[in-house]
């Protein structure tokens, strides 16, 4: 879920950007399979699971706020979390992913996530920025004041809006629960809940059924 859905076509690096966009969802399922393998492979660590919530919950909240703010292909999102970082959805995903790596105390999962981000999401972000730069004249000005990923401490303040129409557009840039539902961002919360349930109950259930070592 980003500010746009398509990116310009090209060759070389551009082909990889297109490929990265196409394979990121299947790779997400593959990463989830690795996560479940790690859950089965080792006993749960209650303290690590508790600490992971400090990353997963803010990540879910950030993604929810961003999904309820962005209006893909219609306007450049610069309010809400987009006033702090240009890619709040990806930042939220990173927090969630790191949180579950912490919950498992799994260096293998952490390594796979880091490599996946470098190979998939960095090209995808670059591709999306090409689209936004070509579509919205104010994108370069926005980039100069808002970081690509690591958020700024205070929100960006745009130029003063004097006319009623501009003020109305600014108001429309707030959070919309309708947009949240339209973008199906609730799936992220459901997925996180299922992963936590697997952490708490999957291995104990298998231990009873298959007599796994404790």
C-alpha positions as CSV (number, residue, x, y, z in Angstrom):
1,X,0.0,0.0,0.0
2,X,1.7,3.2,-1.2
3,X,0.9,6.5,-2.7
4,X,0.8,5.0,-6.1
5,X,0.2,1.6,-7.7
6,X,2.2,1.7,-10.9
7,X,5.7,2.8,-11.8
8,X,7.4,3.8,-15.0
9,X,8.8,1.1,-17.3
10,X,12.5,1.0,-18.2
11,X,15.5,-1.3,-18.6
12,X,18.3,-2.6,-16.4
13,X,17.7,-1.3,-12.9
14,X,14.2,-0.3,-13.9
15,X,13.4,-4.0,-14.8
16,X,14.5,-5.0,-11.3
17,X,12.3,-2.4,-9.8
18,X,9.3,-3.8,-11.7
19,X,10.3,-7.3,-10.7
20,X,10.7,-6.3,-7.0
21,X,7.2,-4.9,-7.0
22,X,5.8,-8.2,-8.5
23,X,7.6,-10.6,-6.1
24,X,7.4,-8.8,-2.8
25,X,4.0,-10.3,-1.9
26,X,5.1,-13.9,-2.6
27,X,8.3,-13.3,-0.7
28,X,6.2,-12.0,2.2
29,X,4.5,-15.4,2.3
30,X,7.9,-17.2,2.1
31,X,9.1,-15.1,5.1
32,X,6.0,-16.0,7.0
33,X,6.8,-19.7,6.4
34,X,10.3,-19.1,7.7
35,X,8.8,-17.5,10.7
36,X,6.6,-20.5,11.4
37,X,9.6,-22.8,11.0
38,X,11.4,-20.8,13.6
39,X,8.4,-20.9,15.9
40,X,8.4,-24.7,15.7
41,X,12.2,-25.0,15.9
42,X,12.6,-23.4,19.3
43,X,10.6,-22.8,22.5
44,X,8.9,-19.4,23.0
45,X,10.7,-16.7,25.0
46,X,8.0,-14.8,27.0
47,X,10.2,-11.8,27.8
48,X,11.2,-11.4,24.2
49,X,7.6,-11.7,23.1
50,X,6.6,-8.9,25.6
51,X,9.5,-6.7,24.4
52,X,8.5,-7.2,20.8
53,X,5.2,-5.4,21.4
54,X,7.1,-2.2,21.8
55,X,7.9,-2.4,18.1
56,X,4.9,-4.3,16.6
57,X,2.2,-2.1,18.1
58,X,3.7,1.2,17.0
59,X,4.3,-0.3,13.6
60,X,0.7,-1.3,13.3
61,X,-0.5,2.1,14.5
62,X,1.8,3.8,12.0
63,X,0.5,1.7,9.1
64,X,-3.1,2.3,10.2
65,X,-2.6,6.1,10.3
66,X,-0.8,6.1,6.9
67,X,-3.4,3.9,5.2
68,X,-6.2,6.2,6.4
69,X,-4.4,9.3,5.1
70,X,-3.0,8.4,1.6
71,X,-5.2,8.9,-1.4
72,X,-3.4,6.9,-4.1
73,X,-2.9,8.5,-7.5
74,X,-5.3,11.4,-6.5
75,X,-3.1,13.7,-4.4
76,X,0.3,13.8,-2.7
77,X,0.0,12.7,0.9
78,X,1.8,15.3,3.1
79,X,-0.3,15.2,6.3
80,X,-0.5,12.9,9.2
81,X,2.5,10.4,9.3
82,X,3.5,11.7,5.9
83,X,4.5,15.0,7.5
84,X,7.2,13.0,9.4
85,X,8.4,10.5,6.8
86,X,7.8,9.9,3.1
87,X,7.3,6.2,3.6
88,X,5.3,5.6,6.9
89,X,3.8,2.3,5.5
90,X,7.2,0.8,4.9
91,X,8.6,2.1,8.2
92,X,5.6,0.5,10.0
93,X,6.3,-2.8,8.2
94,X,9.9,-2.6,9.3
95,X,9.0,-2.1,12.9
96,X,6.6,-5.0,12.8
97,X,9.1,-7.3,11.1
98,X,11.9,-6.4,13.5
99,X,9.5,-6.9,16.4
100,X,8.7,-10.4,15.4
101,X,12.4,-11.2,14.9
102,X,12.9,-9.9,18.5
103,X,10.0,-12.1,19.7
104,X,11.7,-15.2,18.2
105,X,15.3,-14.1,19.1
106,X,16.1,-15.3,15.6
107,X,19.2,-14.0,13.8
108,X,18.2,-16.0,10.8
109,X,14.9,-14.2,10.4
110,X,16.5,-10.8,11.1
111,X,19.1,-11.5,8.3
112,X,16.5,-12.6,5.8
113,X,14.4,-9.4,6.6
114,X,17.4,-7.1,6.2
115,X,18.4,-8.7,2.9
116,X,14.8,-8.6,1.7
117,X,14.5,-5.0,2.5
118,X,17.7,-4.1,0.6
119,X,16.9,-6.1,-2.5
120,X,13.1,-5.5,-2.7
121,X,11.9,-2.4,-0.8
122,X,14.8,0.0,-1.6
123,X,14.2,-0.5,-5.4
124,X,10.4,-0.3,-4.9
125,X,10.7,2.9,-3.0
126,X,12.9,4.4,-5.7
127,X,10.4,3.3,-8.4
128,X,7.5,4.9,-6.5
129,X,9.4,8.1,-6.1
130,X,9.9,8.3,-9.8
131,X,6.2,8.0,-10.3
132,X,5.4,10.6,-7.6
133,X,8.0,13.0,-9.0
134,X,6.5,12.8,-12.5
135,X,2.9,13.0,-11.2
136,X,3.0,15.7,-8.5
137,X,4.8,19.0,-9.1
138,X,5.3,19.6,-5.4
139,X,7.0,16.3,-4.7
140,X,10.6,17.6,-4.9
141,X,9.8,20.4,-2.4
142,X,8.2,17.8,-0.2
143,X,11.3,15.6,-0.4
144,X,13.6,18.5,0.7
145,X,11.8,18.8,4.0
146,X,10.7,15.2,4.8
147,X,13.1,12.2,5.1
148,X,12.6,9.1,3.0
149,X,12.3,6.7,5.9
150,X,13.8,7.8,9.3
151,X,11.1,10.3,10.6
152,X,11.8,13.9,11.5
153,X,11.1,14.9,15.1
154,X,8.5,17.6,14.3
155,X,6.0,17.5,11.4
156,X,6.6,19.3,8.2
157,X,4.6,22.5,7.8
158,X,3.6,23.4,4.3
159,X,3.1,26.8,2.9
160,X,0.2,28.9,4.3
161,X,-3.2,28.2,2.7
162,X,-5.3,31.3,2.3
163,X,-8.2,30.4,0.2
164,X,-11.2,28.3,1.3
165,X,-10.7,25.6,-1.3
166,X,-7.1,25.1,-0.2
167,X,-8.2,24.9,3.5
168,X,-10.9,22.4,2.5
169,X,-8.3,20.2,0.8
170,X,-6.0,20.4,3.8
171,X,-8.9,19.2,6.0
172,X,-9.5,16.3,3.6
173,X,-5.9,15.2,4.2
174,X,-6.8,14.0,7.7
175,X,-7.3,10.4,8.8
176,X,-10.3,8.6,7.1
177,X,-11.6,5.4,8.5
178,X,-13.2,4.8,5.2
179,X,-9.8,4.9,3.5
180,X,-8.4,2.5,6.2
181,X,-11.1,0.0,5.3
182,X,-10.8,0.6,1.6
183,X,-7.0,-0.2,1.8
184,X,-7.8,-3.3,3.9
185,X,-5.1,-2.3,6.4
186,X,-6.9,-4.3,9.1
187,X,-5.3,-7.3,7.5
188,X,-2.0,-6.2,9.0
189,X,-3.5,-6.3,12.5
190,X,-5.1,-9.7,11.8
191,X,-1.8,-11.1,10.5
192,X,0.1,-9.8,13.6
193,X,-2.5,-11.4,15.9
194,X,-2.2,-14.7,14.1
195,X,1.6,-14.6,14.4
196,X,1.4,-13.9,18.1
197,X,-1.1,-16.7,18.5
198,X,1.3,-19.1,16.7
199,X,4.1,-17.9,19.1
200,X,2.0,-18.7,22.1
201,X,0.1,-21.9,21.1
202,X,1.6,-23.5,17.9
203,X,4.7,-25.1,19.5
204,X,2.9,-26.2,22.7
205,X,0.2,-27.8,20.7
206,X,2.8,-29.7,18.5
207,X,4.7,-30.7,21.7
208,X,1.6,-32.4,22.9
209,X,0.9,-34.1,19.6
210,X,4.5,-34.9,18.4
211,X,6.4,-34.9,21.7
212,X,8.9,-32.3,20.5
213,X,11.8,-31.6,22.9
214,X,11.3,-28.8,25.3
